[in-house]
Amino acid sequence: MTNPEYVVGALRWLGYGYHFFLNKRKEAATLYEGCFELDPTCYDCLIFLSYLKFNEGDLIKAWSLARKTLLMRCVPYDRSSRTH
């Protein structure tokens, strides 16, 4: 049985290689998306995908992915725990 963490890491770094070294953006996007589908807490896959979309000139999609990542990482402030 394979370790899902290794699979996610492999998808992330294969995507990175396709993106930055081979300049095969379509393949890179597929790998980044697969990485995020397997592990929705793997935010760097979305950031890499956002950067890819930015480089392609798709600013709306790039911002959407970056914003999604930021919102997922933010923890809502619990006002009930305030002492004053």
Stockholm file with secondary structure:
# STOCKHOLM 1.0

chainA/1-84         MTNPEYVVGALRWLGYGYHFFLNKRKEAATLYEGCFELDPTCYDCLIFLSYLKFNEGDLIKAWSLARKTLLMRCVPYDRSSRTH
#=GR chainA/1-84 SS CCCHHHHHHHHHHHHHIIIIISCCHHHHHHHHHHHHHHCTTCHHHHHHHHHHHHHHTCHHHHHHHHHHHHHHHCCCCCGGGCCC
#=GC SS_cons        CCCHHHHHHHHHHHHHIIIIISCCHHHHHHHHHHHHHHCTTCHHHHHHHHHHHHHHTCHHHHHHHHHHHHHHHCCCCCGGGCCC
//
